[in-house]
Amino acid sequence: MPDIIKPTDVDQTREAVAWAFAENKTLEVRGSGSKISLGRTLAEMPVLDLSALSGVTLYEPGELVLTAGAGTPLRDIQKLLSENAQRLAFEPMDMAAVLGGDKGDGTVGGMIACNIAGPRRISAGAARDHILGVKGISGRGESFKSGGRVVKNVTGYDMSKLMTGSYGTLGALTEITLKVLPRPEKAWTLLLLGLDDTAAIKALAQAAGSSHEVSGLAHVPQGRAARSGVSYVRDAGCAVTAIRVEGPGPSVEHRLASLRRELAAFGDMEELHSHNSAGLWQEIRDVSLLTQGTQLWRLSVTPSEGARVVNEIANVIAGVETVYDWAGGLIWLSLPAQDDAGHEIVRASVNNVGGHATLIRADATVRRKVPVFHPQAKPVADLSRRIKEGLDPHGVFNPGRMVDGL
């Protein structure tokens, strides 16, 4: 077999995997390659390039359902949905600003394999909450299908959910069916100006607990806000705390006015409408406000503990930069390049509050020797190993991408 295997249909994909299974070979599963540097560094092996399995095969706007080949560029999906005033509600990030490459190069298969979601996850859920079904090839070279065009109760493995977030280690996805939703009439953002991290997270918690159905809760410290392409944010000269409200026009206006009254004690405010609001949330979604070229961590913690975790890390490591999302529960943290990416310090602070940390950006040498994904508790690790052995007994797919030996 050649170094790059590029099947043009499902049958060729199955044949390639069956060959690898029979010959006890391994394959690097890849779509466009936009996330090749995400996860642990892989050893050299033949690449199973699924980019030719592309195209929307079913789209019924009235039924809010879309099916596409796993290699379909996400930009094509977004364009089609936009033309029909619809969207992927979980707001998947474009990782070009973080990992390099061109915007929109990611595929729908990569999006599902990495379970990518953006700021709207607090209200809409993650990618796995919007997947209706998948088709793919197991590590034995056998075709499988899970789910379909509607949500149904299942028994045994829910393969759609298992594949979501597996980073291509459990199977080669060939087709994905997603639930889509209408685009709201308005999306406005309330900005609270000049708050420190602790006060900002308190304000976000109050907004999250309100009855106003917010769809975005983020805090951008001053240095990062100054890099924004949105003039109201860039020229504010201070940190900005962003609260997004979406829906029918009159409802958005009423809810935003109510939030202004309820959060008046936090000080000065500004509003972003339409284009400016969308621009800021794209920057937050794509993590484009942090210094490029640094090592980047994604921390998941209890929101109320976010500022404390950052302070602990910053007291030990100089040059830390952050952006908070999900009301402080998601922290994007960059730091100057270090041989170990500061992983012991970062994970010690996160472990103190019961969270987890993933190394998103670092060079291949660092990703080879540092645990990229947060170490699992033994019962979870044992379960992960049994699932891997059940679906990919010879370890054909992306061996070592997530955990050494799997």
C-alpha angles and dihedrals in degrees: 000000000000124000090256120041111193112181118195097204143016094268092057090047091053091048092052093051092044089054091051091048093049094046094041091240129148129230134203105222110217139167116182092339092240091131098039091122094049113103131009119338111265127221116245112280138142114293120233099209110199097177092110091062088084139138141069109274098179133018123166109173092187091055093042093231134126132181123194141164113266092245094057111126111246090227089065091052092048092048093051093048093047091054087058096044091250136116148183098268096208090066101225114215123239104232097201092102090052104037102021130242130097125319114260095020094120119103132226088245092055090047091056095039090056096036091230118190134161139209094309091066089095089068106019104035130230131305091271089061091061101043114108100179148341139204123204151134122270125220088263091062092254125137117238136184129199129185123341139210098324135044113259136169113262138194127213119010115002092215093190091060093041092054092049106090095007094114092225094299098118105042148340108261115216104171135017132194118203138187112235130193138207118271112247121248093236137016114187131171132214113212122204109201131219102002121149118232096267095048091044093055090049090053092048091050090052091050091047091053094049126098093245100098098231117196102195133037117176142148124209115191118225100264092052094043089057089063094056121120089218107093096211089057099038094048097042090092092215145061117296127213111201128206117180127204122188137183141070113001100248091045093052092049092049095047094047091051090050091050090052090056095044094048097039092115090067092069136232120026141189134184131227119202132197110315096024092046091050091048095054094047091049089055091049092045094050096039091232096146097071122088110275121232095035126113111269131209130190110211125192113196142147102287094234090057097050099096092046092052091051092048092051092052094043091052089062104030119049122218098032116162126189146186119191124214135171091042090302096314092107118051123186104203125184127187136176114276115281131175092246099027087239088277098154092052094043095047094044090057092045093046090055090067098035098254135124136237131210124195104227103173129028135116122277095260093056093044090052095058104028123070102252095192122049110269111258126232110256097254090052092044091051091051091049090052093050092050091049091049091049096051101029108020095169094046093242098155124073096321110205095011093123106011132013109263096017 
